[in-house]
Amino acid sequence: MNPADLLQQLTPSPAMLLLLTALIALLESLALVGLLVPGVVLITATASLAGHQALSVPLMLTAALFGAVIGDALSFWLGYTQRERATRMWPLSRYPEWLAQGARFFHRHGTLSVFLGRFVGPVRPVIPLIAGMLHMPPRRFLLTSLVSALLWAPAYVLPGYLLGRTWQRLPGLPESLHPWLAGLGGLVVMLALIFSWLRHQTHHDGLIYRAVAGLLSRHPHGRRVWRALARARGREAPLGTWLLLLTSLTALSAWTLVILQQGGPLPMDQRLDALMDGLAIPGLNVVAEGMARIGDAYGVVALVLPWALWWLIRGRLDVLAHVAGGLAGIAALNTLGKSLIARVRPDTPLHLADSFAYPSAHTSTAVVLYGLAAAFIARELPLPRRFWAYWGAILVIVPMALSRLVLGVHWLSDLVGGALLGLVVCTLVQLAWQRQPHRTLRPCPWPALVTASLALGGARFMWLGPA
């Protein structure tokens, strides 16, 4: 079975999409669970698939409405019947400020908080729980919840549905590429969700963290390993970062062995490369060339320069050293990997005549640069909002990688290898950073720095040669 057929079979059926929509809406509204689920991203992805299949809009809205109301009702019931026990459940047991924030919101707005809270991310899954704890009349709660869900469902479902209906209508997009794009979107969402779940479970009160701590504490050697991970008494061991490092390193090693054993492009590489030749979307090559220029050495320097100057002015040599070390490390590993594996590109323009394909340097560098940026930003955010930093990085990295396929200078497997290599370097830098405590990065004039980075990136795109 070829990859396109497999991706087509993995695409959810209309009935499954309706069930997924209801389930995501339910989980996002469910107390405790909703604090950890990136519901907006999941709803958008599911609605996009539904739009691609031209699924009935009223059915999608009904599924989202049904799930949201049921999630609210379950949260209300939990607060109504388990008032004291709910506050001792994870994650509220570790982050009581979430409950306090929701309680302040409820006391400020009263019954209206059930309606308004539906549209306020940090308190959305907490307000129904608090309403139950305070014994709000059930009939009044359900009526308010239903009215808010009637407005919430189209606001969250329709944008994703519209995306799914329009992207397949792009002129020049071959029908045979549709399952590849759908499969890619599903894979990215699935991996991001797994990463998010593991990140929560490897915190101090998470299941994985407690299981590993309990296992190692039974043996003297295990206790020494655990202390070595923690680096200092009383500090939390960076278990999530270690797991990500081991996983990405293992996957990189296995994937590189597959590349070496194949000796040339994989079957999926050849099939996708042939499909990419049929692309005729106006302006797509210009966009891909722009991403290529911004993602090369000159472009990376242009993007990082304003931040590096700010860190120097603020005396934050620790941040500068870690970011520079990560970028220098990935550059060296890319050069080494390309020279050792010596894999020929699908198309080799003149300016890349002396360069090989595996791994994709643009992809690996983007993972390191934007991955580190997301990690540093996430440390300054409350836990429920940290996933936005990582999703933002993904939204930049994926198009950057795909631009290499559009230009025809990489195989798909080169992008996979580059992404895994970037994850290895990114986690190594994070482990080095976590060895000792650091001061907060705030205050930071991020609007001015972002503007300066974009201006320098635009200058690189306009004035220098090809990437």
Buried (B, 14 or more C-beta within 10 A) or exposed (E): EEBBEEBBEEBBEBEEBBBBBBBBBBBBBBBBBBBBBBBBBBBBBBBBBBBBBEBEBEBBBBBBBBBBBBBBBBBBBBBBEBBEEBBEEBBBEBBEEBBEBBBEBBEEBEBEBBBBBBEBBBBBBBBBBBBBBEEBEBEEBBEBBBEBBEEBBBEBBBBBBBBBBEBBEEEEBEEEBBBBBBBBBBEBBEEBBEBBBBBBBBBEEBEBBBEBBEEBEEEEEBEEBBEEBBBEEEEBBBBBBBBBBEBBBEBBEEBBEEBEEEEEBBEBBBBBBEBBEEBEEEEBBEEBBBBBBBBBEBBBEBBBBBBBEBBEEBEBEEBBBBBBBBBEBBBEBBEEBBEEBEBEBBEBEEEBEEBBBBBBBBBBBBBBBBBBBBBBBBBEEEBBEBBBBBBBBBEBBBBBBBBBBBBBBBBBBBBBBBBBBBBBBBBBBBBEBBEEEBEEBEEBEBEEBEEBBBEBBBEBBEEEEEB
